[in-house]
Amino acid sequence: MEGWEPRAAWDDLKLGVKHGRQFNRIAMLGNRRWQEMAARVGSWFIGGEARYFEDETEAMAWLGEDA
């Protein structure tokens, strides 16, 4: 989440409210505890699953798995 700004969070929330049920999986990549909590909260707004990862390879592998 380099370069993250509060405005981006607002835009993400609006996207989740409008299209959240269309997502099966969302991977959040970061390295801070609050980002892990944000992924948990974000999962409340989507029809699928949201997970936090510190490793991009693991995140991409999880996104590519059969649900």
PDB file of N, CA, C, O and CB in Angstrom:
ATOM      1  N   MET A   1       0.814  -1.189   0.000  1.00  0.00           N
ATOM      2  CA  MET A   1       0.000   0.000   0.000  1.00  0.00           C
ATOM      3  C   MET A   1       0.859   1.255   0.000  1.00  0.00           C
ATOM      4  O   MET A   1       0.538   2.239   0.665  1.00  0.00           O
ATOM      5  CB  MET A   1      -0.927  -0.003   1.191  1.00  0.00           C
ATOM      6  N   GLU A   2       1.934   1.213  -0.737  1.00  0.00           N
ATOM      7  CA  GLU A   2       2.758   2.399  -0.869  1.00  0.00           C
ATOM      8  C   GLU A   2       1.962   3.498  -1.547  1.00  0.00           C
ATOM      9  O   GLU A   2       1.234   3.252  -2.509  1.00  0.00           O
ATOM     10  CB  GLU A   2       4.039   2.092  -1.655  1.00  0.00           C
ATOM     11  N   GLY A   3       2.105   4.687  -1.047  1.00  0.00           N
ATOM     12  CA  GLY A   3       1.406   5.811  -1.647  1.00  0.00           C
ATOM     13  C   GLY A   3      -0.074   5.866  -1.296  1.00  0.00           C
ATOM     14  O   GLY A   3      -0.819   6.636  -1.902  1.00  0.00           O
ATOM     15  N   TRP A   4      -0.512   5.072  -0.335  1.00  0.00           N
ATOM     16  CA  TRP A   4      -1.909   5.029   0.059  1.00  0.00           C
ATOM     17  C   TRP A   4      -2.322   6.365   0.648  1.00  0.00           C
ATOM     18  O   TRP A   4      -1.564   6.990   1.390  1.00  0.00           O
ATOM     19  CB  TRP A   4      -2.159   3.898   1.062  1.00  0.00           C
ATOM     20  N   GLU A   5      -3.524   6.794   0.313  1.00  0.00           N
ATOM     21  CA  GLU A   5      -4.058   8.047   0.825  1.00  0.00           C
ATOM     22  C   GLU A   5      -5.496   7.832   1.275  1.00  0.00           C
ATOM     23  O   GLU A   5      -6.177   6.944   0.761  1.00  0.00           O
ATOM     24  CB  GLU A   5      -3.977   9.165  -0.246  1.00  0.00           C
ATOM     25  N   PRO A   6      -5.967   8.631   2.228  1.00  0.00           N
ATOM     26  CA  PRO A   6      -7.350   8.485   2.691  1.00  0.00           C
ATOM     27  C   PRO A   6      -8.370   8.565   1.552  1.00  0.00           C
ATOM     28  O   PRO A   6      -9.385   7.870   1.579  1.00  0.00           O
ATOM     29  CB  PRO A   6      -7.658   9.552   3.722  1.00  0.00           C
ATOM     30  N   ARG A   7      -8.107   9.401   0.564  1.00  0.00           N
ATOM     31  CA  ARG A   7      -9.016   9.521  -0.582  1.00  0.00           C
ATOM     32  C   ARG A   7      -9.155   8.182  -1.298  1.00  0.00           C
ATOM     33  O   ARG A   7     -10.243   7.822  -1.748  1.00  0.00           O
ATOM     34  CB  ARG A   7      -8.513  10.599  -1.564  1.00  0.00           C
ATOM     35  N   ALA A   8      -8.047   7.446  -1.403  1.00  0.00           N
ATOM     36  CA  ALA A   8      -8.074   6.129  -2.052  1.00  0.00           C
ATOM     37  C   ALA A   8      -8.928   5.158  -1.240  1.00  0.00           C
ATOM     38  O   ALA A   8      -9.647   4.343  -1.818  1.00  0.00           O
ATOM     39  CB  ALA A   8      -6.637   5.571  -2.219  1.00  0.00           C
ATOM     40  N   ALA A   9      -8.860   5.231   0.076  1.00  0.00           N
ATOM     41  CA  ALA A   9      -9.683   4.358   0.921  1.00  0.00           C
ATOM     42  C   ALA A   9     -11.166   4.643   0.689  1.00  0.00           C
ATOM     43  O   ALA A   9     -11.972   3.715   0.616  1.00  0.00           O
ATOM     44  CB  ALA A   9      -9.327   4.550   2.418  1.00  0.00           C
ATOM     45  N   TRP A  10     -11.522   5.906   0.575  1.00  0.00           N
ATOM     46  CA  TRP A  10     -12.906   6.286   0.319  1.00  0.00           C
ATOM     47  C   TRP A  10     -13.375   5.728  -1.032  1.00  0.00           C
ATOM     48  O   TRP A  10     -14.476   5.189  -1.144  1.00  0.00           O
ATOM     49  CB  TRP A  10     -13.056   7.824   0.350  1.00  0.00           C
ATOM     50  N   ASP A  11     -12.530   5.866  -2.044  1.00  0.00           N
ATOM     51  CA  ASP A  11     -12.864   5.337  -3.373  1.00  0.00           C
ATOM     52  C   ASP A  11     -13.012   3.820  -3.334  1.00  0.00           C
ATOM     53  O   ASP A  11     -13.909   3.268  -3.971  1.00  0.00           O
ATOM     54  CB  ASP A  11     -11.787   5.734  -4.398  1.00  0.00           C
ATOM     55  N   ASP A  12     -12.135   3.140  -2.588  1.00  0.00           N
ATOM     56  CA  ASP A  12     -12.223   1.689  -2.460  1.00  0.00           C
ATOM     57  C   ASP A  12     -13.514   1.275  -1.766  1.00  0.00           C
ATOM     58  O   ASP A  12     -14.153   0.301  -2.162  1.00  0.00           O
ATOM     59  CB  ASP A  12     -11.018   1.149  -1.692  1.00  0.00           C
ATOM     60  N   LEU A  13     -13.897   2.020  -0.727  1.00  0.00           N
ATOM     61  CA  LEU A  13     -15.139   1.715  -0.022  1.00  0.00           C
ATOM     62  C   LEU A  13     -16.334   1.858  -0.954  1.00  0.00           C
ATOM     63  O   LEU A  13     -17.216   1.000  -0.970  1.00  0.00           O
ATOM     64  CB  LEU A  13     -15.305   2.631   1.198  1.00  0.00           C
ATOM     65  N   LYS A  14     -16.366   2.929  -1.724  1.00  0.00           N
ATOM     66  CA  LYS A  14     -17.475   3.126  -2.670  1.00  0.00           C
ATOM     67  C   LYS A  14     -17.518   1.988  -3.698  1.00  0.00           C
ATOM     68  O   LYS A  14     -18.594   1.491  -4.032  1.00  0.00           O
ATOM     69  CB  LYS A  14     -17.336   4.494  -3.391  1.00  0.00           C
ATOM     70  N   LEU A  15     -16.353   1.583  -4.194  1.00  0.00           N
ATOM     71  CA  LEU A  15     -16.293   0.471  -5.146  1.00  0.00           C
ATOM     72  C   LEU A  15     -16.828  -0.804  -4.508  1.00  0.00           C
ATOM     73  O   LEU A  15     -17.595  -1.540  -5.129  1.00  0.00           O
ATOM     74  CB  LEU A  15     -14.850   0.255  -5.641  1.00  0.00           C
ATOM     75  N   GLY A  16     -16.419  -1.068  -3.257  1.00  0.00           N
ATOM     76  CA  GLY A  16     -16.877  -2.268  -2.566  1.00  0.00           C
ATOM     77  C   GLY A  16     -18.374  -2.280  -2.339  1.00  0.00           C
ATOM     78  O   GLY A  16     -19.016  -3.319  -2.499  1.00  0.00           O
ATOM     79  N   VAL A  17     -18.940  -1.145  -1.970  1.00  0.00           N
ATOM     80  CA  VAL A  17     -20.384  -1.062  -1.747  1.00  0.00           C
ATOM     81  C   VAL A  17     -21.145  -1.290  -3.049  1.00  0.00           C
ATOM     82  O   VAL A  17     -22.165  -1.980  -3.066  1.00  0.00           O
ATOM     83  CB  VAL A  17     -20.759   0.304  -1.145  1.00  0.00           C
ATOM     84  N   LYS A  18     -20.651  -0.713  -4.131  1.00  0.00           N
ATOM     85  CA  LYS A  18     -21.343  -0.811  -5.414  1.00  0.00           C
ATOM     86  C   LYS A  18     -21.172  -2.178  -6.077  1.00  0.00           C
ATOM     87  O   LYS A  18     -22.125  -2.715  -6.640  1.00  0.00           O
ATOM     88  CB  LYS A  18     -20.845   0.267  -6.344  1.00  0.00           C
ATOM     89  N   HIS A  19     -19.961  -2.744  -6.015  1.00  0.00           N
ATOM     90  CA  HIS A  19     -19.667  -3.972  -6.771  1.00  0.00           C
ATOM     91  C   HIS A  19     -19.184  -5.122  -5.892  1.00  0.00           C
ATOM     92  O   HIS A  19     -18.765  -6.157  -6.410  1.00  0.00           O
ATOM     93  CB  HIS A  19     -18.625  -3.685  -7.823  1.00  0.00           C
ATOM     94  N   GLY A  20     -19.237  -4.958  -4.585  1.00  0.00           N
ATOM     95  CA  GLY A  20     -18.646  -5.933  -3.669  1.00  0.00           C
ATOM     96  C   GLY A  20     -19.079  -7.365  -3.868  1.00  0.00           C
ATOM     97  O   GLY A  20     -18.270  -8.278  -3.703  1.00  0.00           O
ATOM     98  N   ARG A  21     -20.316  -7.585  -4.214  1.00  0.00           N
ATOM     99  CA  ARG A  21     -20.812  -8.964  -4.371  1.00  0.00           C
ATOM    100  C   ARG A  21     -20.289  -9.610  -5.646  1.00  0.00           C
ATOM    101  O   ARG A  21     -20.504 -10.804  -5.857  1.00  0.00           O
ATOM    102  CB  ARG A  21     -22.342  -8.982  -4.378  1.00  0.00           C
ATOM    103  N   GLN A  22     -19.619  -8.864  -6.488  1.00  0.00           N
ATOM    104  CA  GLN A  22     -19.073  -9.404  -7.734  1.00  0.00           C
ATOM    105  C   GLN A  22     -17.647  -9.925  -7.559  1.00  0.00           C
ATOM    106  O   GLN A  22     -17.103 -10.546  -8.472  1.00  0.00           O
ATOM    107  CB  GLN A  22     -19.100  -8.336  -8.820  1.00  0.00           C
ATOM    108  N   PHE A  23     -17.034  -9.682  -6.397  1.00  0.00           N
ATOM    109  CA  PHE A  23     -15.666 -10.140  -6.143  1.00  0.00           C
ATOM    110  C   PHE A  23     -15.687 -11.483  -5.432  1.00  0.00           C
ATOM    111  O   PHE A  23     -16.414 -11.664  -4.455  1.00  0.00           O
ATOM    112  CB  PHE A  23     -14.887  -9.104  -5.308  1.00  0.00           C
ATOM    113  N   ASN A  24     -14.889 -12.424  -5.923  1.00  0.00           N
ATOM    114  CA  ASN A  24     -14.742 -13.708  -5.238  1.00  0.00           C
ATOM    115  C   ASN A  24     -13.599 -13.670  -4.234  1.00  0.00           C
ATOM    116  O   ASN A  24     -13.698 -14.224  -3.140  1.00  0.00           O
ATOM    117  CB  ASN A  24     -14.512 -14.827  -6.249  1.00  0.00           C
ATOM    118  N   ARG A  25     -12.517 -13.014  -4.620  1.00  0.00           N
ATOM    119  CA  ARG A  25     -11.343 -12.921  -3.761  1.00  0.00           C
ATOM    120  C   ARG A  25     -10.638 -11.585  -3.960  1.00  0.00           C
ATOM    121  O   ARG A  25     -10.538 -11.068  -5.072  1.00  0.00           O
ATOM    122  CB  ARG A  25     -10.377 -14.081  -4.041  1.00  0.00           C
ATOM    123  N   ILE A  26     -10.155 -11.047  -2.850  1.00  0.00           N
ATOM    124  CA  ILE A  26      -9.334  -9.847  -2.885  1.00  0.00           C
ATOM    125  C   ILE A  26      -8.123 -10.101  -2.001  1.00  0.00           C
ATOM    126  O   ILE A  26      -8.263 -10.462  -0.832  1.00  0.00           O
ATOM    127  CB  ILE A  26     -10.134  -8.581  -2.414  1.00  0.00           C
ATOM    128  N   ALA A  27      -6.941  -9.911  -2.559  1.00  0.00           N
ATOM    129  CA  ALA A  27      -5.701 -10.055  -1.800  1.00  0.00           C
ATOM    130  C   ALA A  27      -5.153  -8.670  -1.505  1.00  0.00           C
ATOM    131  O   ALA A  27      -4.997  -7.850  -2.410  1.00  0.00           O
ATOM    132  CB  ALA A  27      -4.656 -10.914  -2.575  1.00  0.00           C
ATOM    133  N   MET A  28      -4.861  -8.410  -0.238  1.00  0.00           N
ATOM    134  CA  MET A  28      -4.261  -7.142   0.158  1.00  0.00           C
ATOM    135  C   MET A  28      -2.810  -7.420   0.521  1.00  0.00           C
ATOM    136  O   MET A  28      -2.516  -8.256   1.375  1.00  0.00           O
ATOM    137  CB  MET A  28      -5.037  -6.480   1.355  1.00  0.00           C
ATOM    138  N   LEU A  29      -1.925  -6.716  -0.132  1.00  0.00           N
ATOM    139  CA  LEU A  29      -0.494  -6.894   0.065  1.00  0.00           C
ATOM    140  C   LEU A  29       0.046  -5.736   0.885  1.00  0.00           C
ATOM    141  O   LEU A  29      -0.180  -4.574   0.546  1.00  0.00           O
ATOM    142  CB  LEU A  29       0.244  -7.000  -1.288  1.00  0.00           C
ATOM    143  N   GLY A  30       0.758  -6.045   1.960  1.00  0.00           N
ATOM    144  CA  GLY A  30       1.303  -4.986   2.798  1.00  0.00           C
ATOM    145  C   GLY A  30       2.309  -5.535   3.796  1.00  0.00           C
ATOM    146  O   GLY A  30       2.764  -6.673   3.685  1.00  0.00           O
ATOM    147  N   ASN A  31       2.643  -4.705   4.770  1.00  0.00           N
ATOM    148  CA  ASN A  31       3.593  -5.131   5.795  1.00  0.00           C
ATOM    149  C   ASN A  31       3.316  -4.467   7.141  1.00  0.00           C
ATOM    150  O   ASN A  31       4.225  -4.282   7.951  1.00  0.00           O
ATOM    151  CB  ASN A  31       5.012  -4.823   5.352  1.00  0.00           C
ATOM    152  N   ARG A  32       2.078  -4.119   7.365  1.00  0.00           N
ATOM    153  CA  ARG A  32       1.717  -3.477   8.627  1.00  0.00           C
ATOM    154  C   ARG A  32       0.475  -4.136   9.208  1.00  0.00           C
ATOM    155  O   ARG A  32      -0.401  -4.586   8.469  1.00  0.00           O
ATOM    156  CB  ARG A  32       1.481  -1.964   8.427  1.00  0.00           C
ATOM    157  N   ARG A  33       0.406  -4.190  10.510  1.00  0.00           N
ATOM    158  CA  ARG A  33      -0.707  -4.833  11.232  1.00  0.00           C
ATOM    159  C   ARG A  33      -2.055  -4.209  10.852  1.00  0.00           C
ATOM    160  O   ARG A  33      -3.039  -4.929  10.679  1.00  0.00           O
ATOM    161  CB  ARG A  33      -0.489  -4.722  12.756  1.00  0.00           C
ATOM    162  N   TRP A  34      -2.108  -2.880  10.721  1.00  0.00           N
ATOM    163  CA  TRP A  34      -3.386  -2.238  10.414  1.00  0.00           C
ATOM    164  C   TRP A  34      -3.900  -2.658   9.045  1.00  0.00           C
ATOM    165  O   TRP A  34      -5.108  -2.653   8.809  1.00  0.00           O
ATOM    166  CB  TRP A  34      -3.246  -0.719  10.474  1.00  0.00           C
ATOM    167  N   GLN A  35      -2.991  -3.023   8.139  1.00  0.00           N
ATOM    168  CA  GLN A  35      -3.416  -3.453   6.812  1.00  0.00           C
ATOM    169  C   GLN A  35      -4.099  -4.820   6.897  1.00  0.00           C
ATOM    170  O   GLN A  35      -5.044  -5.100   6.160  1.00  0.00           O
ATOM    171  CB  GLN A  35      -2.210  -3.507   5.844  1.00  0.00           C
ATOM    172  N   GLU A  36      -3.613  -5.657   7.796  1.00  0.00           N
ATOM    173  CA  GLU A  36      -4.273  -6.949   8.016  1.00  0.00           C
ATOM    174  C   GLU A  36      -5.686  -6.731   8.542  1.00  0.00           C
ATOM    175  O   GLU A  36      -6.622  -7.404   8.111  1.00  0.00           O
ATOM    176  CB  GLU A  36      -3.459  -7.821   9.005  1.00  0.00           C
ATOM    177  N   MET A  37      -5.841  -5.801   9.466  1.00  0.00           N
ATOM    178  CA  MET A  37      -7.172  -5.487   9.998  1.00  0.00           C
ATOM    179  C   MET A  37      -8.063  -4.884   8.909  1.00  0.00           C
ATOM    180  O   MET A  37      -9.261  -5.166   8.866  1.00  0.00           O
ATOM    181  CB  MET A  37      -7.060  -4.513  11.193  1.00  0.00           C
ATOM    182  N   ALA A  38      -7.497  -4.070   8.042  1.00  0.00           N
ATOM    183  CA  ALA A  38      -8.262  -3.475   6.946  1.00  0.00           C
ATOM    184  C   ALA A  38      -8.787  -4.562   6.012  1.00  0.00           C
ATOM    185  O   ALA A  38      -9.903  -4.451   5.506  1.00  0.00           O
ATOM    186  CB  ALA A  38      -7.395  -2.467   6.161  1.00  0.00           C
ATOM    187  N   ALA A  39      -8.004  -5.602   5.780  1.00  0.00           N
ATOM    188  CA  ALA A  39      -8.456  -6.706   4.931  1.00  0.00           C
ATOM    189  C   ALA A  39      -9.638  -7.422   5.574  1.00  0.00           C
ATOM    190  O   ALA A  39     -10.576  -7.822   4.885  1.00  0.00           O
ATOM    191  CB  ALA A  39      -7.305  -7.700   4.672  1.00  0.00           C
ATOM    192  N   ARG A  40      -9.592  -7.582   6.880  1.00  0.00           N
ATOM    193  CA  ARG A  40     -10.711  -8.233   7.588  1.00  0.00           C
ATOM    194  C   ARG A  40     -11.982  -7.394   7.489  1.00  0.00           C
ATOM    195  O   ARG A  40     -13.063  -7.915   7.214  1.00  0.00           O
ATOM    196  CB  ARG A  40     -10.352  -8.467   9.073  1.00  0.00           C
ATOM    197  N   VAL A  41     -11.840  -6.106   7.713  1.00  0.00           N
ATOM    198  CA  VAL A  41     -12.999  -5.209   7.620  1.00  0.00           C
ATOM    199  C   VAL A  41     -13.509  -5.179   6.180  1.00  0.00           C
ATOM    200  O   VAL A  41     -14.717  -5.205   5.947  1.00  0.00           O
ATOM    201  CB  VAL A  41     -12.631  -3.770   8.100  1.00  0.00           C
ATOM    202  N   GLY A  42     -12.606  -5.123   5.229  1.00  0.00           N
ATOM    203  CA  GLY A  42     -12.997  -5.099   3.823  1.00  0.00           C
ATOM    204  C   GLY A  42     -13.790  -6.323   3.411  1.00  0.00           C
ATOM    205  O   GLY A  42     -14.644  -6.247   2.528  1.00  0.00           O
ATOM    206  N   SER A  43     -13.513  -7.445   4.043  1.00  0.00           N
ATOM    207  CA  SER A  43     -14.240  -8.670   3.691  1.00  0.00           C
ATOM    208  C   SER A  43     -15.719  -8.573   4.046  1.00  0.00           C
ATOM    209  O   SER A  43     -16.534  -9.320   3.504  1.00  0.00           O
ATOM    210  CB  SER A  43     -13.619  -9.874   4.397  1.00  0.00           C
ATOM    211  N   TRP A  44     -16.075  -7.665   4.945  1.00  0.00           N
ATOM    212  CA  TRP A  44     -17.487  -7.477   5.276  1.00  0.00           C
ATOM    213  C   TRP A  44     -18.273  -6.897   4.107  1.00  0.00           C
ATOM    214  O   TRP A  44     -19.495  -7.031   4.056  1.00  0.00           O
ATOM    215  CB  TRP A  44     -17.624  -6.570   6.486  1.00  0.00           C
ATOM    216  N   PHE A  45     -17.578  -6.248   3.160  1.00  0.00           N
ATOM    217  CA  PHE A  45     -18.236  -5.522   2.083  1.00  0.00           C
ATOM    218  C   PHE A  45     -18.201  -6.245   0.741  1.00  0.00           C
ATOM    219  O   PHE A  45     -18.632  -5.694  -0.272  1.00  0.00           O
ATOM    220  CB  PHE A  45     -17.606  -4.182   1.934  1.00  0.00           C
ATOM    221  N   ILE A  46     -17.697  -7.458   0.728  1.00  0.00           N
ATOM    222  CA  ILE A  46     -17.642  -8.207  -0.525  1.00  0.00           C
ATOM    223  C   ILE A  46     -18.351  -9.539  -0.351  1.00  0.00           C
ATOM    224  O   ILE A  46     -18.541 -10.011   0.770  1.00  0.00           O
ATOM    225  CB  ILE A  46     -16.179  -8.423  -0.978  1.00  0.00           C
ATOM    226  N   GLY A  47     -18.734 -10.133  -1.451  1.00  0.00           N
ATOM    227  CA  GLY A  47     -19.413 -11.422  -1.403  1.00  0.00           C
ATOM    228  C   GLY A  47     -18.453 -12.579  -1.241  1.00  0.00           C
ATOM    229  O   GLY A  47     -18.868 -13.686  -0.898  1.00  0.00           O
ATOM    230  N   GLY A  48     -17.178 -12.341  -1.480  1.00  0.00           N
ATOM    231  CA  GLY A  48     -16.179 -13.393  -1.408  1.00  0.00           C
ATOM    232  C   GLY A  48     -15.311 -13.272  -0.173  1.00  0.00           C
ATOM    233  O   GLY A  48     -15.793 -12.990   0.924  1.00  0.00           O
ATOM    234  N   GLU A  49     -14.039 -13.487  -0.371  1.00  0.00           N
ATOM    235  CA  GLU A  49     -13.090 -13.529   0.735  1.00  0.00           C
ATOM    236  C   GLU A  49     -11.962 -12.529   0.493  1.00  0.00           C
ATOM    237  O   GLU A  49     -11.491 -12.369  -0.632  1.00  0.00           O
ATOM    238  CB  GLU A  49     -12.523 -14.955   0.914  1.00  0.00           C
ATOM    239  N   ALA A  50     -11.542 -11.868   1.550  1.00  0.00           N
ATOM    240  CA  ALA A  50     -10.398 -10.965   1.485  1.00  0.00           C
ATOM    241  C   ALA A  50      -9.337 -11.488   2.437  1.00  0.00           C
ATOM    242  O   ALA A  50      -9.644 -11.879   3.564  1.00  0.00           O
ATOM    243  CB  ALA A  50     -10.803  -9.494   1.840  1.00  0.00           C
ATOM    244  N   ARG A  51      -8.090 -11.496   1.987  1.00  0.00           N
ATOM    245  CA  ARG A  51      -6.977 -11.946   2.821  1.00  0.00           C
ATOM    246  C   ARG A  51      -5.812 -10.984   2.689  1.00  0.00           C
ATOM    247  O   ARG A  51      -5.618 -10.332   1.663  1.00  0.00           O
ATOM    248  CB  ARG A  51      -6.542 -13.372   2.438  1.00  0.00           C
ATOM    249  N   TYR A  52      -5.050 -10.920   3.759  1.00  0.00           N
ATOM    250  CA  TYR A  52      -3.864 -10.075   3.843  1.00  0.00           C
ATOM    251  C   TYR A  52      -2.619 -10.931   3.620  1.00  0.00           C
ATOM    252  O   TYR A  52      -2.533 -12.049   4.128  1.00  0.00           O
ATOM    253  CB  TYR A  52      -3.796  -9.347   5.216  1.00  0.00           C
ATOM    254  N   PHE A  53      -1.670 -10.416   2.872  1.00  0.00           N
ATOM    255  CA  PHE A  53      -0.415 -11.118   2.600  1.00  0.00           C
ATOM    256  C   PHE A  53       0.750 -10.144   2.717  1.00  0.00           C
ATOM    257  O   PHE A  53       0.616  -8.955   2.424  1.00  0.00           O
ATOM    258  CB  PHE A  53      -0.437 -11.774   1.192  1.00  0.00           C
ATOM    259  N   GLU A  54       1.883 -10.662   3.147  1.00  0.00           N
ATOM    260  CA  GLU A  54       3.120  -9.885   3.141  1.00  0.00           C
ATOM    261  C   GLU A  54       3.989 -10.273   1.956  1.00  0.00           C
ATOM    262  O   GLU A  54       4.954  -9.578   1.638  1.00  0.00           O
ATOM    263  CB  GLU A  54       3.890 -10.085   4.451  1.00  0.00           C
ATOM    264  N   ASP A  55       3.654 -11.379   1.300  1.00  0.00           N
ATOM    265  CA  ASP A  55       4.438 -11.880   0.176  1.00  0.00           C
ATOM    266  C   ASP A  55       3.579 -11.881  -1.090  1.00  0.00           C
ATOM    267  O   ASP A  55       2.518 -12.505  -1.129  1.00  0.00           O
ATOM    268  CB  ASP A  55       4.978 -13.305   0.473  1.00  0.00           C
ATOM    269  N   GLU A  56       4.044 -11.184  -2.113  1.00  0.00           N
ATOM    270  CA  GLU A  56       3.269 -11.063  -3.353  1.00  0.00           C
ATOM    271  C   GLU A  56       3.065 -12.417  -4.038  1.00  0.00           C
ATOM    272  O   GLU A  56       1.991 -12.677  -4.580  1.00  0.00           O
ATOM    273  CB  GLU A  56       3.966 -10.101  -4.312  1.00  0.00           C
ATOM    274  N   THR A  57       4.069 -13.265  -4.018  1.00  0.00           N
ATOM    275  CA  THR A  57       3.949 -14.580  -4.656  1.00  0.00           C
ATOM    276  C   THR A  57       2.844 -15.399  -4.002  1.00  0.00           C
ATOM    277  O   THR A  57       2.058 -16.046  -4.694  1.00  0.00           O
ATOM    278  CB  THR A  57       5.284 -15.340  -4.583  1.00  0.00           C
ATOM    279  N   GLU A  58       2.779 -15.376  -2.680  1.00  0.00           N
ATOM    280  CA  GLU A  58       1.719 -16.101  -1.964  1.00  0.00           C
ATOM    281  C   GLU A  58       0.347 -15.521  -2.291  1.00  0.00           C
ATOM    282  O   GLU A  58      -0.619 -16.264  -2.468  1.00  0.00           O
ATOM    283  CB  GLU A  58       1.963 -16.051  -0.443  1.00  0.00           C
ATOM    284  N   ALA A  59       0.263 -14.199  -2.370  1.00  0.00           N
ATOM    285  CA  ALA A  59      -1.011 -13.553  -2.688  1.00  0.00           C
ATOM    286  C   ALA A  59      -1.501 -13.951  -4.073  1.00  0.00           C
ATOM    287  O   ALA A  59      -2.672 -14.282  -4.262  1.00  0.00           O
ATOM    288  CB  ALA A  59      -0.875 -12.034  -2.600  1.00  0.00           C
ATOM    289  N   MET A  60      -0.592 -13.915  -5.031  1.00  0.00           N
ATOM    290  CA  MET A  60      -0.972 -14.267  -6.405  1.00  0.00           C
ATOM    291  C   MET A  60      -1.343 -15.743  -6.514  1.00  0.00           C
ATOM    292  O   MET A  60      -2.262 -16.094  -7.255  1.00  0.00           O
ATOM    293  CB  MET A  60       0.173 -13.942  -7.379  1.00  0.00           C
ATOM    294  N   ALA A  61      -0.646 -16.606  -5.789  1.00  0.00           N
ATOM    295  CA  ALA A  61      -0.976 -18.036  -5.792  1.00  0.00           C
ATOM    296  C   ALA A  61      -2.372 -18.254  -5.210  1.00  0.00           C
ATOM    297  O   ALA A  61      -3.154 -19.039  -5.747  1.00  0.00           O
ATOM    298  CB  ALA A  61       0.078 -18.845  -4.987  1.00  0.00           C
ATOM    299  N   TRP A  62      -2.683 -17.565  -4.121  1.00  0.00           N
ATOM    300  CA  TRP A  62      -4.010 -17.708  -3.511  1.00  0.00           C
ATOM    301  C   TRP A  62      -5.100 -17.215  -4.460  1.00  0.00           C
ATOM    302  O   TRP A  62      -6.151 -17.844  -4.578  1.00  0.00           O
ATOM    303  CB  TRP A  62      -4.079 -16.935  -2.180  1.00  0.00           C
ATOM    304  N   LEU A  63      -4.855 -16.107  -5.127  1.00  0.00           N
ATOM    305  CA  LEU A  63      -5.841 -15.583  -6.082  1.00  0.00           C
ATOM    306  C   LEU A  63      -6.067 -16.552  -7.242  1.00  0.00           C
ATOM    307  O   LEU A  63      -7.163 -16.605  -7.800  1.00  0.00           O
ATOM    308  CB  LEU A  63      -5.384 -14.221  -6.623  1.00  0.00           C
ATOM    309  N   GLY A  64      -5.047 -17.308  -7.604  1.00  0.00           N
ATOM    310  CA  GLY A  64      -5.149 -18.230  -8.740  1.00  0.00           C
ATOM    311  C   GLY A  64      -5.718 -19.594  -8.384  1.00  0.00           C
ATOM    312  O   GLY A  64      -6.007 -20.387  -9.280  1.00  0.00           O
ATOM    313  N   GLU A  65      -5.887 -19.890  -7.097  1.00  0.00           N
ATOM    314  CA  GLU A  65      -6.426 -21.186  -6.669  1.00  0.00           C
ATOM    315  C   GLU A  65      -7.896 -21.299  -7.051  1.00  0.00           C
ATOM    316  O   GLU A  65      -8.606 -20.299  -7.156  1.00  0.00           O
ATOM    317  CB  GLU A  65      -6.255 -21.374  -5.145  1.00  0.00           C
ATOM    318  N   ASP A  66      -8.333 -22.521  -7.253  1.00  0.00           N
ATOM    319  CA  ASP A  66      -9.754 -22.775  -7.462  1.00  0.00           C
ATOM    320  C   ASP A  66     -10.475 -22.588  -6.135  1.00  0.00           C
ATOM    321  O   ASP A  66     -10.049 -23.113  -5.106  1.00  0.00           O
ATOM    322  CB  ASP A  66      -9.998 -24.208  -8.037  1.00  0.00           C
ATOM    323  N   ALA A  67     -11.542 -21.855  -6.167  1.00  0.00           N
ATOM    324  CA  ALA A  67     -12.298 -21.575  -4.936  1.00  0.00           C
ATOM    325  C   ALA A  67     -13.160 -22.751  -4.544  1.00  0.00           C
ATOM    326  O   ALA A  67     -13.864 -22.692  -3.536  1.00  0.00           O
ATOM    327  CB  ALA A  67     -13.170 -20.335  -5.107  1.00  0.00           C
TER     328      ALA A  67
END
